[in-house]
Amino acid sequence: MKCSICITQYNRIDYLLKSLSIIEKQTYNNIEIIISDNASTDETYSKLNQLIPEYRFPIVYFRFETNQGFDRNLRKTLELATGEYCFI
């Protein structure tokens, strides 16, 4: 059974990287990470593009061009998730 970990992102790359390092220590292997970026203006895009190829679990990264608000950003993570369970 696949678990999707859905993360909304907006200008908090340090917290996101810390969360991803904790998730990477999980022993369960059938995990996907879904990140919806609500048009962050920090280093989110560049840092994630560096991390994605070497990260232990698959990461699905989506970036809105303009800020859509929290609700739309959260719904986007759920739309992209393919797991039987979604953790927000």
C-alpha positions in Angstrom: 0.0 0.0 0.0 1.4 3.4 -1.0 1.3 6.4 1.3 1.4 9.9 0.0 2.9 12.6 2.2 1.4 15.9 1.0 3.2 19.0 1.8 2.2 22.6 1.0 5.1 25.0 0.5 5.4 28.7 0.6 8.7 30.5 1.5 9.9 28.1 4.2 12.6 26.0 2.5 14.6 25.4 5.7 11.6 23.8 7.4 10.8 21.8 4.3 14.4 20.4 4.0 14.3 19.5 7.7 11.0 17.7 7.3 12.3 15.8 4.2 15.4 14.7 6.1 13.2 13.3 8.9 10.9 11.6 6.4 13.9 10.0 4.7 14.6 8.0 7.8 11.4 6.1 7.6 11.7 2.3 7.3 8.5 1.9 5.3 9.5 2.0 1.6 6.2 2.6 -0.3 6.1 6.4 0.2 5.8 9.3 -2.2 6.3 12.9 -1.3 4.0 15.5 -2.9 5.0 19.1 -2.7 2.8 21.9 -4.0 4.7 25.2 -4.0 2.5 28.3 -3.8 4.8 30.6 -5.9 7.5 30.8 -3.3 10.0 33.6 -3.7 12.8 31.9 -1.7 15.1 29.2 -2.8 12.5 26.5 -2.9 12.7 25.8 -6.6 16.5 25.5 -6.9 17.0 23.6 -3.6 14.3 21.0 -4.5 15.7 20.5 -8.0 19.0 19.7 -6.5 17.5 17.3 -3.9 15.0 15.4 -6.0 17.5 13.3 -8.0 19.2 12.0 -4.9 16.3 11.7 -2.5 15.4 8.3 -1.2 11.7 8.5 -2.0 10.1 9.8 -5.2 9.1 13.5 -5.0 6.4 15.0 -7.1 6.9 18.8 -7.2 4.4 21.2 -8.5 4.8 25.0 -8.5 2.1 27.6 -9.0 3.2 30.7 -11.0 1.1 32.9 -8.8 0.0 32.5 -5.2 -3.3 30.6 -5.1 -4.0 30.7 -1.4 -3.6 27.9 1.1 -6.8 26.0 0.2 -6.0 25.7 -3.5 -2.4 24.8 -2.7 -3.6 22.0 -0.3 -6.1 20.7 -2.8 -3.3 20.5 -5.4 -1.3 18.1 -3.2 -4.3 15.8 -2.9 -4.9 16.0 -6.7 -1.3 14.9 -7.4 -1.2 12.1 -4.8 -1.5 8.5 -6.0 -1.3 6.7 -2.6 -4.1 4.8 -1.0 -3.5 7.0 2.1 -2.6 10.7 2.2 -0.9 12.3 5.1 -1.0 16.1 5.2 
